[in-house]
Amino acid sequence: MIVFALALDLDLEERVAAEAVSHGHDVAIRAGTPAELIGRLGSARVDIVLVGASERFLNGDLVAAADAAGIRILALAKSTHEHERARGMGVQVTQDDSGFEQIARLCEGPLPEEAEPERGSVITVWGTHGAPGRTTAAIGIASELAAGGASCSLVDADTYAASVAPSLSLLDESPGFAAAARLAKQGSLTVAELERVAATHEAGGHVLSVLTGISRSDRWPELAADRVTNVLAECRSWKRFTVVDVAACLECDDLVSSDIHAPRRNAATIAALQAADTVVAIAGADPVGMTRFLRAYPELADIVDPRRIRVVVNGVRTGTSGLAPQMGVTETLERFASVTPFGLWPLDRSATDAALIAGQSLREAAPRSLLRRRMTETAQELLPEEERVTRRARREGRERRRRRLPLPAWIH
């Protein structure tokens, strides 16, 4: 017989409790909050704590209390986001629509062996001065990765002009990235704390966790290099992908300071670039943007292995980029930087204006725009090969079904 403690939504709790009793088990505790459940754990013998995987029922205090008492926790998740959240907290998890036989089998079986935690990827989006579209690119790539089913976070590490929060209509009185950096400095940053300080942007059933940037540029000393590195390291355990928006300046400002222990304003950018698995470098397609990029690219290549850099040219259009804009941009990069562009994004002011006014990503505000489609292609190319092939096959299958025309009425 298994003795359960339950903390679930009422309907699910009633179903699980009834099925547990009908299978010869017992329910000793039925609680409505983690605090109530923690307070009652010592009052009865409990073998398994069965809780919902949402923030309402599962938190770090409950996990710590159950671990201290030697009691197993099994979380029931309603969504991929909740499933990833529970796994990130080290809790065994299954779907909430699993039959009771599956729940009992997980409860009665041995504890799963400690597997090597999956290491998430960090994608840092950098670009030159002059607003080539860094924040738009970071939001677009993160949104497309999240829409594909991967857990994804978006981090604003820009120490000059943080823009992610206003671009997504998020409140940023208490910047999440600065809070995470403080916790990292204290050695108390965990996945649960990242969940607590992050804002949430929901779109079409997909959830994007956002660590908003500093609300005033004079707060840049809070984002020291070691703090940024530690936050991004913890983000690898939190989400499958972490997309980081950084500032343009690559100057190593310690070289022009006599105080070697002073904080560095560009340290956050350099630390995020060095911590990244992939750097998406955004270049403006106009002559000024291309000149700035070609001058800054050698500095970027000194900081990051060029094999990890993916160059995306934004704002490609006839006129500023020549009569054959894509060919002209490609030839310029190949000739002067020995770089082949990873993506060529068209200029689409109506789509970006619509997204900015609505406080949404391009996927939400202008899903049919050519710019959004090019962003989708770029995001998919950032995936591992096997996952990229799977998603491409699914997309082609959907397109084939969409192209099928209904049979004429006279055939029926």
N, C-alpha and C positions, 0 to 999 in steps of 0.2 A: 504493500500500500504506500502511495506517495501522499505526503501532506503538503498542500499548496498554500501559498500566500498570493493573493491576487490584487493587482492594481491596474484595471483596464476600463475602457469605455463601458457604460452600463449594459448595453445590449450584448456585447462580447463577453462581459463578465458573467452575465446570467447564463449564456450558452455554455461557456467553459465550465462553470461551477456545476451545472446540471449534468453535463457529460462526465465530469470527474467523479461525481457521486455515483452515477449509473455504472461506471467501470470499477467501482469498489475503492475509490480513493477518497481523500478527505480534504476539505477546505477549511483551514484554521483561521485565516485572516482575509478580510475583504476591505481594502483601503481605497481612499479616493485621491490621495496625494503621496508623493515620496516621503514627505516628513511624517505623515501618519503611519505609513508602513514601517519606517525606520523605528518609530517610537514603540511599535507593537511587536517587533521581531523577537525581542527578549521575553515576551509573555507567553509564547507557545512554541511547541516543537514544529519546525518548518523544514522541509526537505528542498523545496523548489520555490523560488520567487518568480511568478509569472506576471510580466508587466507589459504595457504598451511601449513601443519604441519611440514615442513622441516625447517632446520636452515636458509635456504635462505629467508624465509618469516616470520617466527614466532620466536620472541625473547622476552626476559624479558622487554626490553624498550617498545615494542609495547603493551604488556599486561598491563604494568603500565600506559601508556598513555590512553589506552582504559578504564581502571578502573577509572582513574581520570576524564575522560569525561563522565562516566556513559554509555558507549557503550558496548554492548555484542560482544564477539568474538566467531565465530564458525570456527574450523579448519577442513580442509579436508585432511585426511591421506592416503598415498599410501601403507603403510606397517605397520606391528605390531610395529616396532621400532618407527615410527613417531606417531602412535596412543598412545603408552606409553609415549612418550616425551611430547605430548600436554597435556595428562591427568596429568602428573607430574607437569606441569606448571599451573594447575588449569583451563584449557581451555576446553570448551565443544568441542567434536570431533566426527566426523563421517567419513566413508570411502569416498574417492574422486569419487567412481563410484556410489554413492547413487543418485537416481533420484532427480530432482528438487523438486518434491512434498515432499520427505523426508526432504530435506534441508529447505524448507519453513515451514514445520510442526515444525521442531526444532526451527526455528527462531520465529515463531508466538506463540509457546507454552510458558508456564511459565518457569522461570529458574529452573533447576533441584535442588532439595533440597540438601543441603550440607550433603553428606554422610561421615561417618567416613572413613578417608583415609585408603586404604589398607596398612597394615604394612608388608614390605618385610622381608625376612629372611637373616640372616648373617651366613655364613658357614666359619669357620676359619680352615685352613689346617696347622697343626703343625707336626713336626717330630724332631727326635734327631739329634745330630751332625753326620757328616759322610755322608752327601748327600743320605738319604734314598729315595729321590724322591718327596720332598715337592712341588717344583715348577711344576714338571711334573704332579703331582696329581691335583694341584690347576687349572692349565690350562685345564687338561682333564675334570675335573668335571664341570668347568664353561662352557666349549665348549659343553658338552653334555646337560646341562640344557638349554643353548641358542638354541641348535639345536632342542630341544623339543618344542620350541615356547615360552618359558618364557623369559622375559626381564632379562638380567643378566649383572652384572659388575664384573670385576676382579681387585682386589686391591693388590698391592705389598707393604706390610708393614714391609719388612725385613730390619732391621737397620744394618746388617752386610754385606750382599752380595745380593742385590736386583738382581733378575735374570729374571723376567717376560718379560721385554722389549726386551733384546737380544734374549730370547727364541722365541719371536713372531716377530722378526725383526722390532721392533717399535723404532722410534727415541725417546730418553729420555733426550735431553739437558735441557728441562724444565719439571722435574718430576711432574706428575699430582697429586700424593698423597701429596707431600710437598706443592704444590700450594693450594690444598683443605684444608690442615691443617692450612695454614696461614689465609685463608679466615674464617675458623672456629674460629680462635683466635680473629679475628676482628668482629665476629658476623655477617658476611655478606655472609656466605655460603648458597646457595640455590640450588635447582635442576637445574636451568638454568646455574649456575656457574659450577656445576659438569659436565654438558654437555660440557661446554666450555673448561675445563681443561683436559677432558678425551681424550685419544687416542681411535681410533676405529680399531678393527680387524674384517674383514669381511671374512666369509667362507661359501660357498654354500648357499648364501642367508640369512645367519644368522649373526647378528651383535653382537659383544661382546665389551662392553665399558670397557676400561682399564685405571685405575689410576696407572701410572708407578711409580716405586720406586725411591729412592734417587740415584743419579748417582755416588756419592762418599760416602763412609762409614762415613767420618768425618762430614757429614751433619745430623747425627742422632739426635742432639738436637732439630731439627725442628719438630720432631715427638713426642711431649710430650703426656702424657697419656690423658689429657683432650681434646686435639686436636683430637687424634685418636678416642676417644669415640664420640665426636661430629660429626666427618666426617661419621662414620659408622651409627650414628643415622639418619643423613640426607640421607645416601644411602638407608635406608629402605623406604623412600618416593620416591626415584629415580627409583629403580629397584625391581623386584620381588625377585631376589636372588643376594646377594653380596658374592663373594668368596674371602677370604683374605689369602694371602700367608705370613707367619710370620717366624721369625728366630727361631733357636732351643733353645737358652738360656732362662731359666726360673728363673734365679737368681734374687731375689729382691735386686738390687744393692744399694737401699737406706739404707740397713742394714750395709753396709761397708763404708758408707760415713758420714763424720761429718757435711756436709752441707745438711740439710734436704730440702732446697729449690732448690737444683741443679737438672738439668734435669737427667733422668735416661735412659740409653741406652736400657734396656730391657723393659721399660715401654710400648712401642708400642706393643710388643708381648703380654704382660700380659693384656693390655687394650683390644686388639682384641680378646683374648681368653675369657675374662670376658663378652664382649659384644655379643658373638656368641650364636645363638640358638643351633647350632650343631658344635662340634669340631671333625674334621677328623684327627686322630692321625696316622701318617705314621711310621711304624717300618720296618727296614731292616730284611730280612729273614735269613741272614747268622748269625753265632754265635756271631760275634762282634755287629752287628746291634741289635739282640735280647737282648744281655746283656745291651747295652746302653739304650734300650727302657725300660727294666724291672727296671733299676735303676732310670730312669727319670719319669716313670709313676706315682709314688707316689707324686712327685712335681706337676705334671699336675693335679692330682686329688685333690690337696689342693687348686688349683686356680679355677678349673672348677668342677661343679657337675658331678660326673662320669656318671650319667644318660644321660648327653648330649654328652658324648664322644663315637665316633665310631672308633674302631681300624681297620686299614687296613694294612696288611702285604704285602710289595712290594718286588719283586725279588725272589719269591718262585721257587725253582728249585731243581732237584735231584743233590745231591753232597753236596753243602754247607748246605742244609736243611735236609739231610738224604735221605734214600731210599724211604720213603713215606713222601715227603716234606709237603704236606698239613696237614696230620695227626700229624706229628711231631711239626709243628709250632702251631697248635691248642692246642695240649696237653701242650706244654710249656707255652703258655699264660694262659691257664686255671689253670695250676698247680701253677705257680709262681705269677700271677697277678690277678687271678680270673676273667679273661676277655675272652669272646668268640669273635674271630675276626669277624668284620663286612664284611670284604672282603679279599680275597687272590688273589693277582695279580702276574702273572708269570713274570719271567725275559724275556725281549724281546729287546735285545740291537739293533737289526737291525731296529725295529720299532722306538725306541726312537732316534737312530742316524739319521734316515731319517727325523723325525720331527724336530730335532735340526738343521740339515743342511738346511732344507727348511724354517725354521722360522715359523712352523705351529704347530697346535695341532695334536695329534694322529688321531683324526677323519678325518683330511684332508690328512695327510701324509701316514697313514697306516690303512685305515678304516677296513680292513679284519683281522687285527692282533688280537690274543687272548687277549693281554693286553688291547687293546682298547675296546673289548667286555666286559671285566671285569670292566673297568672304567664306561662303560655305565650302567651296572647292579648296580654298587654302586651309581651312580648319581640318577638313578631312585628310589632306595631305600630311598634316602633322601627327596623325594617328599611326600606331604601329602597323606594319604591313598587313598582317593577318586580319586585323580589325578593319583596315581600309578596304580590303577585298570584300569582306562580308557586307559592309555598308554599301559599297558600290553595287553589289549584286541585288541587294534589297531595293536600292533606288532605281536601278534599271528595270526591275520587275514591276515597281509601281508605275513607271513611265510607260511600260508596254501595256499595262492594264488601262491606263488613262487614254492611250491612243486607240484602243479598240472602239470601233464605232458600233452602235446598236444595229441589229439586223433590220432591214426594211419590213414594214408591217405585212406586206404580201407574202413573205416567207413563212410567217407563223400560221 
